[in-house]
Amino acid sequence: MNLTPSASSVVEGPSAPVTVPRHVAIIMDGNGRWAAKRSLPRVAGHRAGAEAVRRTMQAAVDNGVEVLTLYAFSSENWRRSEDEVSDLKGLMRFYLERELGTLQKEKVRLKLIGEPAAFGNELYDRLQKAVAETASNDRLTLVIALNYGSQAELAAAARALAQGARDGTVDPDTIDIGAIENLLHTRDLPPLDLLIRTSGEVRLSNFLLWQAAYAELHFVDTLWPDFDEAAFAAALAEFSRRQRRFGGR
Ligand code: FPP
């Protein structure tokens, strides 16, 4: 992944031309509050959140977005109760099984970032299988961040470069932005154009810190389970109105 301006596609609409972001990422926040408002257990919020994933994936396909990256489980989420972690794992397994057909039908390629092996062999093998089975799909790349943390990702890149310098395979003088990007989990993805966070929280929470350097940020009060096609379209419309300068004028 590089940070040079992304060639977002321009679609001529009935009035002004619309710029569609190539790569959209979402911090899906607010499942717990959605459930609490209804006096439901947290898992009900996550279940409703999985439906929002389905709607949003379809909206991304329909709008011609190339990559949709979703923060499904952060490296800090292990601090949640054992029950909640197990519910989230169960939901991912269920979603994978139920949605694999849709991924194939809509030509969606699944990709993982983070350290998903920590979820145990059973879920990890299923995830890897779905990644392999959808590898040649070319309409949308759905990237699920699982056990992902941006600081750990950057530390691993620094470690790899330092080891290379020690072994003599990396000349420290040649370490540039590209050298770091080539070691990030997002290295084969287009630059991040738009980062959305739901539920009214206004922070990045260790998600794609490097990649968001020139991304447009969009914060909405909507709780993730209520996020839908209209909310996604509103975010794209807002993106289209932004003037991106990438540090220039
Ligand atoms: C944040 O809400 C949400 C999560 C930590 C998990 C996201 C998971 C899903 C949307 C479901 C399954 C995912 C896939 C890819 C099928 P929160 O629990 O932090 O909400 P709160 O801040 O209101 O408590």
Residues whose N, C-alpha, C, O or C-beta is under 5 A from the ligand:
A	BS01	FPP	M28 D29 G30 N31 G32 R33 W34 H46 G49 A50 V53 Y71 A72 L91 M92 Y95
